[in-house]
Amino acid sequence: MRSSKWREDTELVRRMRAAGVPLELEEDKPGVTPPAMGLSIERNAEGIAEAIEESTTGYILDVCIVPNVPWPIEIASATLQLPWDDPHFQWIRDPQESGAQYGMYWLPGTSLYYPRDQVINHLIGCGHALQQGRSLSGILLGHGQAMPKTVLHGNEIPAFLHIFDQFGRDYSAPMPIRAHRSSRVSSPRKSTRKPLFSCRDPKPKVKSGV
């Protein structure tokens, strides 16, 4: 009952805020948390940091995002936390906005591409709501400055993926990334993935009798 009431109140406040009414949510107050766990982030596969030429790194993350609340939750933004500062990091734009060739997501400076329906970049910050029981699974593509020279081919980079919901709450998970320093990147990535919303929610862990 409390979850249902909190959801109704939250949706009402959101609509009023959108109309220009300056209201405060209970969850915005110190020490107040909503009656839920929010989002969990899982890895479908190991992430890749691809060295591109001498000045750029491409990032390929294959993730599954699971909503753990009984009301719609939006992914307002996402950031990749690396062990070094990268002021040039950014997620690759939606090909429908950028006009990328063939409507694909391309890693800059390479021939590596992904079909739009395998990538979830365009579902971040667009108001797309996740419903309980429907996980979002797909690839996040980004690029930034060159990796430090101390990061060798095959090294594991200890990174974190942060996802922020519509209320500014930060959900994070370790996202180790494997450094890949090939001489060139020329082969397109072939599609072997399932649809975005086909990720099965993780089964809850049950402890044996104490």
C-alpha positions as CSV (number, residue, x, y, z in Angstrom):
1,M,0.0,0.0,0.0
2,R,2.8,2.4,0.9
3,S,4.5,1.8,-2.5
4,S,1.2,2.5,-4.4
5,K,0.6,5.7,-2.4
6,W,4.2,6.8,-2.9
7,R,4.0,6.2,-6.6
8,E,0.8,8.1,-7.0
9,D,2.2,11.1,-5.0
10,T,5.4,11.1,-7.0
11,E,3.7,11.0,-10.3
12,L,1.5,13.9,-9.3
13,V,4.4,16.0,-8.1
14,R,6.3,15.3,-11.3
15,R,3.3,16.5,-13.4
16,M,3.0,19.6,-11.3
17,R,6.8,20.3,-11.5
18,A,6.6,19.9,-15.3
19,A,3.8,22.6,-15.3
20,G,6.1,25.0,-13.4
21,V,4.9,24.5,-9.8
22,P,8.0,24.4,-7.5
23,L,7.2,21.4,-5.3
24,E,9.5,19.3,-3.2
25,L,9.4,15.5,-3.1
26,E,9.7,13.7,0.2
27,E,12.5,11.6,-1.2
28,D,14.4,14.9,-1.8
29,K,14.7,15.5,2.0
30,P,17.7,14.2,3.9
31,G,17.2,10.8,5.5
32,V,14.1,10.0,3.4
33,T,14.3,7.1,0.9
34,P,11.6,5.6,-1.3
35,P,10.2,2.2,-0.5
36,A,12.2,0.3,-3.1
37,M,15.7,-0.7,-4.2
38,G,15.6,1.2,-7.6
39,L,17.8,-0.3,-10.3
40,S,20.4,-3.1,-10.5
41,I,23.0,-3.3,-13.2
42,E,24.3,-6.5,-14.6
43,R,27.0,-7.3,-17.2
44,N,26.0,-9.4,-20.2
45,A,29.6,-9.7,-21.3
46,E,33.0,-8.2,-20.6
47,G,33.4,-4.6,-21.6
48,I,36.0,-3.5,-24.1
49,A,38.2,-0.4,-24.3
50,E,39.3,-0.2,-27.9
51,A,42.4,2.0,-28.7
52,I,41.6,3.9,-31.9
53,E,44.6,5.5,-33.6
54,E,46.6,7.5,-31.0
55,S,44.1,9.9,-29.6
56,T,40.8,8.1,-29.0
57,T,39.4,5.2,-27.1
58,G,36.1,3.5,-27.9
59,Y,34.1,1.9,-25.1
60,I,31.7,-1.1,-25.6
61,L,29.6,-2.1,-22.7
62,D,27.1,-4.9,-22.8
63,V,24.7,-4.5,-19.9
64,C,21.3,-5.5,-18.5
65,I,19.4,-2.9,-16.3
66,V,16.8,-4.3,-14.0
67,P,14.1,-2.1,-12.4
68,N,13.4,-3.2,-8.8
69,V,10.4,-0.9,-8.1
70,P,6.7,-1.4,-8.8
71,W,6.4,2.0,-10.6
72,P,7.9,3.4,-13.8
73,I,11.6,4.5,-13.5
74,E,13.5,6.5,-16.1
75,I,17.2,6.5,-16.9
76,A,17.9,10.2,-16.9
77,S,21.6,9.9,-17.5
78,A,24.6,7.6,-17.3
79,T,28.3,8.1,-16.7
80,L,31.3,5.8,-17.0
81,Q,33.8,6.3,-14.1
82,L,37.3,5.5,-15.2
83,P,40.5,5.3,-13.1
84,W,41.7,8.5,-14.9
85,D,40.1,11.8,-15.8
86,D,38.6,11.9,-19.3
87,P,36.9,15.3,-20.0
88,H,36.3,14.2,-23.6
89,F,34.3,11.1,-22.8
90,Q,30.8,11.0,-24.3
91,W,28.2,8.5,-25.3
92,I,27.8,8.1,-29.1
93,R,24.7,10.0,-30.4
94,D,21.6,8.3,-31.8
95,P,22.1,7.8,-35.5
96,Q,18.6,9.1,-36.1
97,E,19.9,12.5,-34.7
98,S,23.4,12.4,-36.0
99,G,22.5,11.1,-39.5
100,A,25.1,8.3,-39.2
101,Q,25.6,6.1,-42.2
102,Y,23.0,3.4,-42.7
103,G,21.3,4.4,-39.4
104,M,23.9,2.5,-37.4
105,Y,26.0,3.3,-34.4
106,W,29.6,3.6,-35.4
107,L,32.7,3.8,-33.2
108,P,34.5,7.0,-34.5
109,G,37.5,6.3,-36.7
110,T,36.7,2.7,-37.2
111,S,34.5,0.4,-39.4
112,L,33.0,-1.1,-36.2
113,Y,29.2,-0.6,-36.1
114,Y,26.1,-1.8,-34.3
115,P,22.5,-1.8,-35.5
116,R,20.4,0.8,-33.6
117,D,18.1,-1.9,-32.1
118,Q,21.1,-3.5,-30.3
119,V,22.2,-0.2,-28.6
120,I,20.5,1.5,-25.7
121,N,22.2,4.9,-25.9
122,H,19.1,6.6,-27.3
123,L,17.0,5.3,-24.4
124,I,18.9,7.4,-21.9
125,G,17.6,10.8,-21.1
126,C,14.6,10.5,-23.4
127,G,11.9,9.9,-20.8
128,H,11.7,6.2,-21.6
129,A,10.2,4.4,-18.6
130,L,11.2,1.0,-17.4
131,Q,8.5,-1.2,-15.8
132,Q,9.0,-3.8,-13.1
133,G,9.6,-7.2,-14.7
134,R,11.0,-5.7,-18.0
135,S,14.7,-5.4,-18.0
136,L,16.6,-3.3,-20.5
137,S,19.4,-5.2,-22.2
138,G,21.8,-3.9,-24.8
139,I,25.0,-2.1,-25.7
140,L,26.3,1.2,-24.5
141,L,28.8,2.8,-26.8
142,G,31.0,5.7,-25.9
143,H,34.4,7.3,-26.8
144,G,37.0,9.5,-25.2
145,Q,40.6,10.4,-25.1
146,A,43.4,7.9,-25.4
147,M,44.1,5.5,-22.6
148,P,47.2,6.1,-20.5
149,K,50.2,4.4,-22.0
150,T,50.6,2.4,-18.8
151,V,47.4,0.5,-19.7
152,L,48.7,-2.4,-21.8
153,H,46.9,-4.6,-24.2
154,G,44.8,-7.2,-22.2
155,N,44.9,-5.2,-19.0
156,E,41.6,-5.0,-17.0
157,I,40.5,-1.5,-16.3
158,P,38.5,-1.1,-13.0
159,A,35.6,1.1,-14.1
160,F,32.2,1.8,-12.7
161,L,28.9,2.5,-14.5
162,H,26.7,5.0,-12.9
163,I,23.0,5.4,-13.8
164,F,20.9,8.2,-12.6
165,D,17.1,8.0,-12.4
166,Q,14.6,10.9,-12.9
167,F,15.0,11.9,-9.3
168,G,18.8,12.1,-9.5
169,R,19.4,8.9,-7.5
170,D,22.7,7.3,-8.4
171,Y,22.9,3.5,-9.0
172,S,26.3,2.1,-9.8
173,A,28.0,-1.2,-10.5
174,P,31.5,-2.4,-11.1
175,M,32.1,-2.5,-14.9
176,P,35.6,-4.0,-15.6
177,I,36.7,-3.2,-19.1
178,R,39.4,-5.1,-21.1
179,A,42.0,-2.9,-22.9
180,H,42.4,-3.8,-26.5
181,R,45.2,-2.3,-28.4
182,S,45.0,-3.8,-31.9
183,S,46.9,-2.4,-34.8
184,R,43.7,-1.4,-36.5
185,V,39.9,-1.8,-36.2
186,S,38.4,-2.6,-39.5
187,S,36.0,-5.5,-39.2
188,P,32.3,-4.7,-38.5
189,R,30.7,-6.3,-35.5
190,K,28.1,-8.8,-36.5
191,S,24.8,-9.0,-34.8
192,T,24.3,-12.0,-32.5
193,R,22.2,-10.3,-29.8
194,K,18.6,-10.7,-28.8
195,P,16.1,-7.8,-28.7
196,L,16.6,-5.1,-26.1
197,F,13.9,-6.2,-23.8
198,S,14.6,-9.9,-23.8
199,C,16.9,-9.9,-20.8
200,R,15.6,-12.2,-18.1
201,D,15.4,-10.7,-14.7
202,P,17.9,-12.3,-12.2
203,K,16.3,-14.8,-9.8
204,P,16.4,-13.7,-6.2
205,K,19.0,-15.4,-4.1
206,V,17.6,-17.6,-1.4
207,K,19.7,-18.4,1.6
208,S,19.6,-21.9,3.1
209,G,18.1,-22.4,6.5
210,V,19.9,-20.9,9.4
